[in-house]
Amino acid sequence: MTTKRWTLCFLLLSAVTLTLFAGIMYVTDPLIRYGTESKLFSYYEYSELYSNPGIAKNYRYDTVLVGTSMIQNTDVQECNELLGCDMVRLPYPGGTSYNMKTILDICFASDNTVETVYWELDEHQLFGVHDAPRDPLPDYLYRSDHLQDLSYLLNLDIFFHYDLKNLRGTLQGIEQPVAREGETLTGDFSEKATLSSYNRPNKAETSASSEQYIADAKRNLESNIIPLVEANPDTEFVFFTVPFSILYWDREMQNGTFDAVMDGLEYALERLLEYENVRIYFYHDEWEIVTDLDNYKDYSHYGSWINSYMTRALANYQDRLTADNCESILNEMRDYIHSYDFDGIFAPAT
């Protein structure tokens, strides 16, 4: 065989192999880039970074729940029943406001009419980086063009990590469809586990500047949050804070950042309350929950019953923050934290 004929045969074989591989990826579509679940699989491997874009683009819904790991134990079916909606849950553990805007942009560009966005808004999103995600995003899943299609269809990592795992789970008879609510948060939720996981910082000698926290909140608001609110006036944005444990606030007090955090939070909430299509609910000060460490696995993460509590509270319009009560509620929280006996948490039992 001549070199020319050998080269042509090699190129033809390569083209056929790549086409066949791409065809398999298109038909099985392990990350739902082109549609809903394939009937070939009963099991789907899930990862927020990789699975959320396909769910946001191709599933049918009228309501979106976004946030960090704080929403991972939210029961979507309970939300649908109590809030009267058809929801998808799109969490990004440790996510930034950039993460939330990126996935919501896909939701608003989909064929769905998004009536309501429930947005778990925490201090990490407000005071963290405004121009980057928590972890690098696989761009080929978050963008729609032919080049990105090729990056997906000819991706060996996706094939081995998702396609083959989907096939293995299906052959084993496991039923795990693509979840509208993602993964759940598990662990030992108890006072013992919570205290043992917490390393108390030493007391800071100086307090943080409120100016920096307000500036950070301003950047996150104006880069990622307010543009979505303004661009979608017919969508109601429901922001809510969550009940971190009392150890979370001990950390802020020990680090000398509590007052700066509260000033930055007040600035952000007051800015958001200026918009007619915004509602805000404040659950930072649910003290019966916050001070009971049996509700937690660490200083911030709580059990599913707390997510259920917040769903019921949202359904009943409980603890709504308004322009009239925002300042007083935040001042009450400041007073409570400043007067709390944090040292007593760590005092040996007598």
C-alpha positions in Angstrom: 0.0 0.0 0.0 1.4 3.4 -1.0 1.9 6.1 1.6 -0.8 8.2 0.0 -3.4 5.4 0.1 -2.4 4.5 3.7 -2.8 8.1 4.7 -6.3 8.3 3.0 -7.4 5.1 4.7 -6.2 6.4 8.1 -8.0 9.7 7.6 -11.2 8.0 6.5 -11.1 5.5 9.5 -10.4 8.4 11.9 -13.3 10.4 10.4 -15.7 7.4 10.7 -14.5 6.7 14.3 -15.0 10.3 15.4 -18.4 10.5 13.7 -19.5 7.3 15.4 -18.3 8.5 18.7 -20.0 11.9 18.3 -23.2 10.0 17.3 -23.1 7.9 20.4 -22.6 11.1 22.5 -25.5 12.9 20.7 -27.9 10.0 21.1 -27.1 9.3 24.8 -26.6 13.0 25.6 -25.3 12.3 29.2 -25.5 15.9 30.3 -28.9 16.8 28.7 -27.4 19.4 26.3 -29.9 18.7 23.5 -33.0 17.6 25.4 -34.5 15.8 28.4 -33.4 12.4 29.6 -32.7 9.7 27.1 -34.9 6.6 27.4 -31.7 4.6 27.2 -30.8 5.5 30.8 -32.6 5.0 34.1 -29.5 6.4 36.0 -27.8 9.8 35.5 -24.6 10.9 37.2 -25.1 14.4 38.5 -22.7 17.3 39.1 -23.8 20.9 39.6 -21.1 22.4 37.4 -21.8 20.0 34.6 -25.5 19.0 34.9 -27.1 22.4 35.7 -26.7 24.0 32.3 -28.6 21.2 30.5 -31.4 21.2 33.1 -31.7 25.0 32.9 -31.9 24.9 29.1 -34.1 22.0 28.4 -36.4 21.3 31.4 -39.9 22.8 31.7 -40.4 25.0 34.7 -41.8 28.4 35.8 -39.7 28.9 39.0 -36.0 28.6 39.7 -34.3 28.1 43.0 -30.6 29.2 43.0 -28.1 29.4 45.8 -25.2 27.7 47.5 -25.1 24.4 49.4 -27.6 26.1 51.8 -30.4 25.0 49.4 -29.2 21.5 48.7 -31.7 19.9 51.0 -34.7 21.9 49.8 -37.4 19.5 48.7 -38.6 20.7 45.3 -41.8 18.7 45.5 -42.7 20.4 48.8 -41.9 23.8 47.1 -44.2 23.0 44.2 -47.0 22.1 46.6 -46.7 24.9 49.1 -45.6 27.7 46.7 -47.8 26.7 43.8 -45.1 26.5 41.2 -43.1 24.2 38.9 -39.5 24.5 40.2 -36.0 23.5 39.3 -33.3 23.7 41.9 -29.9 24.8 40.6 -27.4 24.9 43.5 -23.7 25.8 43.4 -22.0 24.9 46.7 -19.8 27.8 47.7 -21.0 29.6 44.6 -20.5 33.3 43.9 -23.0 35.7 42.6 -21.3 35.2 39.2 -22.3 31.5 39.4 -25.9 32.5 40.0 -26.1 35.1 37.2 -24.5 32.6 34.8 -27.0 29.9 35.3 -30.0 32.3 35.5 -28.9 33.8 32.1 -29.4 30.3 30.7 -32.8 30.0 32.4 -34.0 33.3 31.0 -32.7 32.4 27.5 -34.5 29.1 27.6 -38.0 28.5 26.2 -39.4 28.8 29.7 -41.3 31.8 31.1 -39.6 32.3 34.5 -42.2 33.8 36.8 -40.3 33.6 40.0 -36.7 33.3 41.1 -36.0 32.2 44.7 -32.4 33.2 45.4 -30.6 32.2 48.6 -28.4 35.2 49.1 -25.6 34.8 51.6 -22.6 36.8 52.6 -20.2 34.8 50.4 -22.1 35.9 47.4 -22.3 39.5 48.5 -18.7 40.0 49.7 -16.9 37.5 47.6 -15.5 37.9 44.1 -17.9 39.4 41.6 -16.2 38.4 38.3 -15.5 34.7 38.6 -17.2 31.4 39.6 -16.3 29.4 42.6 -14.7 26.7 40.4 -13.8 27.0 36.7 -16.9 26.4 34.5 -16.8 24.0 31.6 -17.6 26.7 29.0 -18.7 24.3 26.3 -21.7 23.4 28.5 -22.6 27.0 29.3 -22.4 28.4 25.7 -24.3 27.4 22.6 -22.5 27.3 19.3 -21.1 24.6 17.0 -17.6 24.8 18.4 -18.9 24.1 21.9 -21.0 21.2 20.4 -17.8 19.6 19.2 -16.2 20.1 22.6 -19.1 18.2 24.1 -19.6 15.5 21.4 -15.9 14.6 21.2 -15.1 14.8 24.9 -13.6 11.6 26.3 -13.8 12.9 29.9 -17.6 13.3 29.6 -17.9 9.9 27.9 -16.0 8.1 30.7 -17.2 10.1 33.7 -20.9 10.5 32.7 -21.9 8.3 29.8 -20.3 5.1 31.1 -21.4 5.7 34.6 -24.9 6.3 33.4 -24.7 3.0 31.5 -23.3 1.1 34.5 -26.0 2.4 36.8 -28.7 1.6 34.3 -27.4 -2.0 33.9 -27.3 -2.4 37.6 -31.0 -1.4 37.7 -30.5 1.8 39.6 -33.2 4.4 39.0 -31.9 7.9 39.3 -33.2 10.3 36.8 -31.7 13.8 36.2 -32.9 15.5 39.4 -34.7 18.8 39.3 -33.2 19.3 42.7 -29.6 18.1 42.5 -27.7 16.4 45.2 -28.7 16.4 48.9 -26.4 17.3 51.8 -25.8 14.5 54.2 -23.8 14.1 57.4 -24.0 13.9 61.2 -26.3 16.8 62.3 -25.7 17.1 66.0 -24.3 19.5 68.5 -21.3 17.2 69.0 -20.5 17.0 65.3 -21.0 20.8 64.9 -18.7 21.7 67.8 -16.0 19.2 66.9 -15.8 20.6 63.3 -15.4 24.2 64.5 -12.1 25.8 65.1 -12.7 29.0 67.0 -10.5 31.9 65.7 -8.5 33.9 68.1 -10.0 37.3 69.0 -9.0 39.9 66.5 -7.4 43.1 67.9 -9.0 45.4 65.4 -12.4 45.5 63.6 -12.8 45.3 59.8 -13.8 48.4 57.8 -17.4 48.6 56.7 -16.4 50.6 53.7 -14.7 47.5 52.1 -17.7 45.3 52.7 -20.1 47.9 51.3 -17.8 48.3 48.2 -17.8 44.5 47.7 -21.6 44.3 48.0 -21.9 47.1 45.6 -19.8 45.3 43.0 -21.7 42.0 43.3 -25.0 43.8 43.2 -24.2 45.9 40.2 -22.3 43.2 38.2 -24.6 40.2 38.7 -27.7 40.7 40.7 -29.3 44.0 39.9 -28.8 43.6 36.1 -31.0 40.5 36.2 -33.6 42.2 38.3 -33.8 45.2 35.9 -33.7 43.1 32.7 -36.6 40.9 33.9 -39.3 43.2 35.3 -42.0 40.6 34.9 -40.2 38.1 37.0 -40.4 38.2 40.8 -37.1 37.9 42.6 -37.5 36.5 46.1 -34.2 36.8 48.0 -33.8 35.1 51.3 -31.1 34.8 53.9 -30.7 31.6 55.8 -30.2 30.7 59.5 -26.5 30.1 59.9 -25.7 28.6 63.3 -24.6 30.8 66.2 -21.1 29.6 65.6 -21.1 31.4 62.3 -21.7 34.6 64.1 -19.1 33.7 66.8 -16.6 33.4 64.0 -17.5 36.9 62.7 -17.3 38.3 66.2 -13.9 36.7 66.8 -12.6 37.9 63.5 -13.8 41.5 64.1 -15.9 41.4 61.0 -19.4 41.2 62.4 -20.3 44.9 62.3 -18.8 45.4 58.9 -20.7 42.4 57.6 -24.0 43.7 59.0 -23.3 47.2 57.4 -22.6 45.6 54.1 -25.7 43.4 54.4 -27.9 46.3 55.3 -26.6 48.3 52.2 -27.3 45.3 49.9 -30.8 44.6 51.2 -31.8 48.3 51.1 -30.6 48.5 47.5 -32.6 45.5 46.5 -35.8 46.7 48.3 -35.9 49.6 45.8 -37.2 47.3 43.1 -40.9 46.6 42.7 -40.2 43.0 41.5 -38.2 42.1 44.6 -39.3 40.5 47.8 -36.9 39.7 50.7 -37.2 37.3 53.6 -34.8 37.3 56.5 -34.0 34.1 58.3 -30.6 35.0 59.9 -32.4 35.8 63.2 -34.4 32.6 63.7 -32.8 32.3 67.1 -34.5 29.1 68.2 -33.0 27.4 65.2 -29.7 29.2 65.2 -28.8 28.5 68.8 -29.7 24.8 68.7 -26.6 23.2 67.4 -28.4 19.8 66.9 -29.7 21.4 63.7 -26.3 21.6 62.1 -23.4 19.5 60.9 -20.9 22.4 61.0 -21.0 26.1 61.7 -23.3 26.9 58.7 -24.9 23.8 57.2 -28.2 22.7 58.6 -30.5 19.6 58.2 -33.3 19.2 55.7 -35.9 20.1 58.3 -34.6 23.6 58.3 -35.0 23.9 54.5 -38.5 22.6 55.0 -39.1 25.2 57.7 -38.0 28.0 55.3 -40.2 26.7 52.5 -43.2 26.8 54.8 -42.2 30.3 56.0 -41.9 31.5 52.4 -45.3 30.1 51.6 -46.8 32.0 54.6 -44.9 35.2 53.8 -43.2 34.9 57.2 -40.3 37.2 58.2 -40.6 39.5 55.2 -38.2 42.4 55.1 -39.5 45.7 53.9 -38.2 49.2 53.5 -40.0 50.1 56.7 -38.7 47.3 59.0 -35.2 46.6 57.5 -33.2 48.9 59.7 -35.0 47.9 62.9 -34.7 44.1 62.2 -31.0 44.4 61.5 -30.4 46.5 64.6 -32.2 43.9 66.7 -29.9 41.3 65.3 -26.8 43.4 66.0 -28.0 43.8 69.6 -28.7 40.1 70.0 -25.3 39.1 68.7 -23.4 41.7 70.7 -25.0 40.6 73.9 -24.8 36.9 73.3 -22.7 34.8 75.7 -20.5 33.1 73.1 -17.9 32.0 75.6 -20.6 30.0 77.3 -20.8 27.7 74.3 -17.3 26.5 74.9 -17.3 26.5 78.7 -16.9 22.9 80.1 -20.0 21.4 81.6 -20.1 21.5 85.4 
